Amino acid sequence: HAAVRRVAGPGAGLVAGAALALTPVAVLMFRFDNPDAMLVLVLTGAAYALTRAVEQGRTRWLVLVGLLVGYGFLTKMLQAFLVLPAFSAVWLLAAPLAWWPRIRALLVAGAALLLSAGWWVLVVELWPAADRPWIGGSQGDSVLELVFGYNGFGRLTGDEVGSVGGGAGGRAGGWGETGLLRLFGSEMGREASWLLPAALVLTVVLLWWTRRAPRTDPLRAATVLWGGWLLVTGLTFSLMGGIVHSYYTVALAPAVAALVGIGGATLWRDRASAAARWWLAAAVAATAVWAYALLPTAWLG
């Protein structure tokens, strides 16, 4: 709500906050003892800090972004870094600074991220193996193996030595069929995709709507921020060949909610334009059709 309100007003913030809170997988995971809820919290906080950083051009806000994403790494390792392409692009594109100060501030934020994410890894690696617990999920009692293997690139390729179930590698392994439509399948779809068609439509519309805006336009920056988060994370979940659970889609909920809030408020504000009315109607129609398709697979529990 706070991040969206700064860009699109209080109405958009309320819509975004409500959409996030009512996303089915969020309703579940925010009541469950699991790190995914903490990951969503710190990454959403990082998105808010980035919104402030781009708005003011202040390095301290960007440092906070790095610290929070680093805390996300401590929560769920490399998954937290899926937002970094979008976050970096937003700062380099829209920060109200000259080119070199933007790069310098990004390097400082990167150092903050390395510090907040890396201190625990360093301590574990330097601690004598005989005096600490075995690093679960690794085969050689190495936290680096855990970070880059079982909890890292192994999730993408399916090559996860020691996996307790599911499939390895293949396009239709024990963790489900991979592909661009995976998020719309019955298991993942009912968890977090109710507003996904609208979010995708509104991302494209907002980018087109702001095509002639100044470089520092906050609406376009917000679209790149949340749209990049959604696309990178969504494509990763869709194509990864290793361990994946449907509740991972809670990481998509903030981006979907923000895009619906920002896009809906922007088009409603400009509803005197026929194009705005048509696109808003298209987003509503896509949501209605997809909700109708999902209802038979949904349940209360």
Sequence and secondary structure as in RCSB ss.txt:
>XXXX:A:sequence
HAAVRRVAGPGAGLVAGAALALTPVAVLMFRFDNPDAMLVLVLTGAAYALTRAVEQGRTRWLVLVGLLVGYGFLT
KMLQAFLVLPAFSAVWLLAAPLAWWPRIRALLVAGAALLLSAGWWVLVVELWPAADRPWIGGSQGDSVLELVFGY
NGFGRLTGDEVGSVGGGAGGRAGGWGETGLLRLFGSEMGREASWLLPAALVLTVVLLWWTRRAPRTDPLRAATVL
WGGWLLVTGLTFSLMGGIVHSYYTVALAPAVAALVGIGGATLWRDRASAAARWWLAAAVAATAVWAYALLPTAWL
G
>XXXX:A:secstr
 HHHHHHH HHHHHHHHHHHHHSHHHHHHTTSSSHHHHHHHHHHHHHHHHHHHHHHT HHHHHHHHHHHHHHHHH
HGGGGGGGHHHHHHHHHHH SS HHHHHHHHHHHHHHHHHHHHHHHHHHHHS GGGS   TT SSS HHHIIIII
IIIHHHHS  TT  SS  SSTEETTEE STTGGGSHHHHHHH TTHHHHHHHHHHHHHHTTTS TT HHHHHHHH
HHHHHHHHHHHHHH  S   GGGGGGGHHHHHHHHHHHHHHHHHTTTSHHHHHHHHHHHHHHHHHHHHHGGG   
 
